[in-house]
Amino acid sequence: MRFAGVGLVMLAAICWGITGGIADILMNKGWDPIVISLYRGAVGFICF
């Protein structure tokens, strides 16, 4: 339990990197960055 906080930070960084990669792919396909941000926020809010 001592390093649980470090593990959670690492997990958050990995998830942030994955979503950033997906956002890059979507922007290359013509998506608006605002729409991508709203979707990321909505998914984060639902999962919270």
Backbone as CSV, one residue per row, in Angstrom:
resi,resn,N_x,N_y,N_z,CA_x,CA_y,CA_z,C_x,C_y,C_z
1,MET,0.822,-1.196,0.000,0.000,0.000,0.000,0.866,1.258,0.000
2,ARG,2.137,1.059,0.282,3.033,2.198,0.402,3.243,2.919,-0.923
3,PHE,3.295,2.170,-2.017,3.559,2.763,-3.323,2.316,2.827,-4.203
4,ALA,1.151,2.783,-3.602,-0.090,2.827,-4.386,-0.230,4.157,-5.116
5,GLY,0.173,5.241,-4.484,0.084,6.558,-5.119,0.966,6.655,-6.352
6,VAL,2.171,6.086,-6.261,3.085,6.099,-7.401,2.505,5.283,-8.549
7,GLY,1.913,4.148,-8.224,1.291,3.310,-9.254,0.137,4.014,-9.943
8,LEU,-0.656,4.739,-9.171,-1.777,5.468,-9.761,-1.304,6.602,-10.661
9,VAL,-0.225,7.264,-10.262,0.333,8.325,-11.104,0.868,7.738,-12.406
10,MET,1.535,6.585,-12.320,2.042,5.926,-13.526,0.895,5.504,-14.440
11,LEU,-0.174,4.969,-13.867,-1.337,4.573,-14.656,-1.973,5.782,-15.332
12,ALA,-2.079,6.890,-14.614,-2.648,8.107,-15.199,-1.785,8.615,-16.348
13,ALA,-0.460,8.546,-16.198,0.437,9.000,-17.260,0.311,8.123,-18.499
14,ILE,0.184,6.822,-18.306,0.018,5.905,-19.443,-1.291,6.188,-20.163
15,CYS,-2.373,6.344,-19.404,-3.679,6.628,-20.022,-3.675,7.974,-20.734
16,TRP,-2.999,8.959,-20.163,-2.910,10.277,-20.781,-2.156,10.188,-22.102
17,GLY,-1.092,9.395,-22.125,-0.334,9.207,-23.357,-1.134,8.499,-24.430
18,ILE,-1.892,7.487,-24.036,-2.721,6.755,-25.004,-3.780,7.675,-25.595
19,THR,-4.453,8.442,-24.750,-5.494,9.331,-25.272,-4.904,10.447,-26.123
20,GLY,-3.693,10.876,-25.786,-3.024,11.872,-26.622,-2.699,11.325,-27.998
21,GLY,-2.285,10.061,-28.048,-2.018,9.424,-29.337,-3.274,9.273,-30.171
22,ILE,-4.366,8.890,-29.513,-5.641,8.766,-30.224,-6.092,10.136,-30.722
23,ALA,-5.910,11.171,-29.900,-6.286,12.526,-30.312,-5.468,12.971,-31.523
24,ASP,-4.187,12.616,-31.550,-3.344,12.967,-32.697,-3.854,12.299,-33.968
25,ILE,-4.223,11.043,-33.873,-4.764,10.326,-35.037,-6.053,10.986,-35.514
26,LEU,-6.932,11.327,-34.574,-8.203,11.943,-34.953,-8.003,13.321,-35.576
27,MET,-7.047,14.100,-35.052,-6.792,15.420,-35.639,-6.225,15.292,-37.046
28,ASN,-5.417,14.269,-37.285,-4.906,14.043,-38.642,-6.014,13.641,-39.604
29,LYS,-7.105,13.086,-39.069,-8.242,12.702,-39.907,-9.249,13.835,-40.062
30,GLY,-8.955,15.006,-39.484,-9.809,16.166,-39.695,-10.710,16.544,-38.535
31,TRP,-10.597,15.880,-37.397,-11.424,16.228,-36.246,-10.952,17.548,-35.652
32,ASP,-11.889,18.300,-35.090,-11.574,19.558,-34.420,-11.037,19.259,-33.010
33,PRO,-9.956,19.903,-32.592,-9.411,19.644,-31.253,-10.396,19.909,-30.116
34,ILE,-11.301,20.865,-30.295,-12.300,21.143,-29.250,-13.234,19.949,-29.070
35,VAL,-13.645,19.345,-30.171,-14.530,18.173,-30.106,-13.813,17.022,-29.409
36,ILE,-12.551,16.822,-29.741,-11.779,15.750,-29.108,-11.670,15.999,-27.604
37,SER,-11.409,17.231,-27.213,-11.298,17.565,-25.792,-12.612,17.338,-25.058
38,LEU,-13.716,17.693,-25.695,-15.021,17.467,-25.062,-15.298,15.982,-24.880
39,TYR,-14.964,15.178,-25.892,-15.150,13.733,-25.762,-14.259,13.156,-24.672
40,ARG,-13.001,13.598,-24.604,-12.091,13.113,-23.559,-12.616,13.486,-22.178
41,GLY,-13.117,14.705,-22.041,-13.673,15.140,-20.766,-14.919,14.365,-20.381
42,ALA,-15.776,14.099,-21.362,-17.010,13.349,-21.081,-16.697,11.921,-20.649
43,VAL,-15.765,11.289,-21.338,-15.390,9.918,-20.970,-14.747,9.903,-19.587
44,GLY,-13.892,10.871,-19.308,-13.285,10.955,-17.985,-14.314,11.188,-16.889
45,PHE,-15.306,12.021,-17.172,-16.354,12.287,-16.186,-17.199,11.043,-15.935
46,ILE,-17.521,10.307,-16.999,-18.322,9.088,-16.851,-17.548,8.028,-16.074
47,CYS,-16.256,7.890,-16.367,-15.441,6.876,-15.687,-15.109,7.264,-14.252
48,PHE,-15.225,8.551,-13.926,-14.909,9.008,-12.578,-15.982,8.547,-11.623
